[in-house]
Amino acid sequence: MGRTSDARNKILGAATTLLEQRGYSALGVAEICTTASVPKGSFYYFFESKQALALTVIDEHWASQRRQWVELLSSDRDPLRRLRDLFQATEAVQRAGQRKGGLVVGCLFGNLALELSNQAEEIRSRLQEIFEAQIDLIEQVIVEAKDLGQAGASVDAHEAARSMVAQIEGRALLAKLLNDPAQLETLWRNSLDLLQVPPQVRAALD
């Protein structure tokens, strides 16, 4: 059992790296198995298809990312500082990826959404669920910020949260295109404007 479990983990690890680096369409099962150093039969023991593997990679990646988001966004810091913590952690992930492989890989979810949204309905649907979950997590923090007077009273918390997720994805895409994680540095400043944060609150956050 230990060896079969190890094979599955190797396949998932290899698939995650290859999906981040090369995308889904150009990736074959044989290459995944070669990279993972497992026989092809092991692949089909755990996954019925490449799409099934991709969905598992997506779910495991989200489980890990969600833990980090929940930890950051539910801390005892004030709401706006929690949002800044999230943005800084997002940038740190891209910087770590660049140090490891020499390239900014962007967001796995965003990359797959761009590549497969019109090709694989099951993957598109799962990615939509994940983006909606991200929006919900951020929306809760924005509501807290509004209640404390840290954001404008007229701000639509749900739409602002949607804009923030879109901004994260867009900036991650630019960071990948330019191989420059500093593209994510504007997330914080743009969000202050989006949330109509009063000048006195901004000054206290510096």
SVG drawing of the C-alpha trace seen along z (x, -y; Angstrom):
<svg xmlns="http://www.w3.org/2000/svg" viewBox="-24 -61 40 63">
<polyline fill="none" stroke="black" stroke-width="0.4" points="0.0,0.0 2.8,-2.4 4.3,-1.9 1.1,-2.4 0.4,-5.5 3.9,-6.8 3.2,-6.2 0.1,-8.3 1.9,-11.1 4.6,-11.0 2.1,-11.2 0.3,-14.2 3.6,-16.0 4.8,-15.5 1.4,-16.5 1.2,-19.7 4.7,-20.8 4.1,-20.0 0.6,-21.6 2.1,-24.8 5.0,-24.8 3.4,-23.6 -0.3,-23.6 -2.8,-20.8 -3.2,-20.3 0.5,-19.7 0.9,-17.2 0.6,-13.5 0.2,-10.6 3.5,-9.1 5.4,-12.3 3.7,-12.5 4.7,-8.9 8.3,-9.5 8.6,-12.6 7.1,-10.8 9.3,-7.7 6.3,-5.3 5.0,-2.8 2.1,-3.8 0.0,-1.1 0.3,-2.9 -1.3,-6.0 -4.5,-4.1 -4.6,-2.4 -5.2,-5.7 -6.8,-7.9 -9.1,-6.9 -8.0,-9.7 -5.8,-12.8 -8.8,-14.9 -9.5,-13.0 -5.9,-13.6 -6.2,-17.3 -9.3,-17.5 -7.5,-15.8 -4.6,-18.2 -7.0,-21.1 -8.8,-19.8 -5.6,-19.2 -4.1,-22.5 -7.2,-24.3 -7.3,-22.4 -3.8,-23.6 -4.5,-27.1 -7.8,-27.4 -6.1,-26.5 -3.7,-29.4 -6.5,-31.8 -8.6,-30.9 -5.7,-31.2 -4.8,-34.6 -8.3,-36.0 -9.5,-34.8 -6.6,-36.0 -7.1,-38.5 -5.6,-41.3 -7.9,-44.1 -9.7,-43.3 -7.6,-45.4 -4.4,-44.1 -5.7,-40.6 -6.3,-41.4 -2.8,-42.8 -1.4,-39.6 -3.2,-37.7 -1.8,-39.8 1.7,-39.5 1.4,-35.7 0.2,-35.5 3.2,-37.5 5.5,-35.4 4.3,-32.2 5.2,-33.5 8.6,-34.7 9.3,-31.3 8.3,-29.6 10.6,-31.9 13.5,-31.1 12.9,-27.4 12.4,-27.1 13.6,-30.3 10.1,-31.3 7.0,-32.8 4.3,-30.1 1.3,-32.3 -1.9,-30.8 -2.7,-27.2 -6.4,-27.9 -6.1,-31.0 -3.8,-29.2 -6.2,-26.3 -9.3,-28.5 -7.7,-30.4 -6.7,-27.2 -9.7,-24.9 -12.8,-27.0 -14.2,-26.3 -12.9,-22.7 -13.5,-20.8 -16.8,-21.5 -16.1,-19.5 -12.8,-21.4 -14.4,-24.8 -17.2,-24.1 -14.8,-23.1 -12.7,-26.2 -15.8,-28.4 -16.6,-26.9 -13.2,-27.6 -13.2,-31.2 -16.6,-31.7 -15.3,-30.2 -12.4,-32.7 -14.8,-35.6 -16.9,-34.5 -13.8,-34.4 -12.8,-37.9 -16.3,-39.2 -16.5,-38.3 -13.5,-40.4 -14.8,-43.4 -18.1,-43.3 -16.0,-43.5 -14.1,-46.4 -17.3,-48.2 -18.7,-47.5 -15.6,-49.1 -15.7,-52.1 -12.5,-51.1 -14.3,-50.8 -16.8,-53.1 -20.4,-52.5 -21.5,-52.4 -19.1,-49.6 -20.8,-46.4 -18.9,-43.8 -19.6,-40.9 -18.7,-42.8 -15.6,-44.3 -14.5,-40.8 -15.1,-39.6 -13.0,-42.4 -10.2,-41.5 -10.2,-37.9 -10.2,-39.0 -7.3,-41.4 -5.3,-38.7 -5.7,-36.5 -4.9,-39.3 -1.8,-40.4 -0.7,-36.7 -1.1,-36.5 1.0,-39.6 3.6,-38.3 3.9,-35.1 4.0,-36.9 6.7,-39.3 8.4,-36.8 8.1,-39.5 6.4,-38.8 6.5,-42.5 3.5,-42.9 1.5,-41.7 2.7,-44.6 -0.2,-46.9 -2.9,-44.6 -2.8,-46.4 -3.0,-50.0 -5.7,-49.1 -7.8,-47.5 -7.6,-50.5 -9.1,-52.5 -11.6,-49.9 -12.8,-49.8 -12.9,-53.6 -10.7,-53.4 -10.8,-56.8 -7.5,-58.8 -7.1,-58.5 -7.5,-54.8 -4.9,-54.5 -2.5,-56.6 -2.8,-54.3 -2.1,-51.3 1.3,-52.7"/>
</svg>
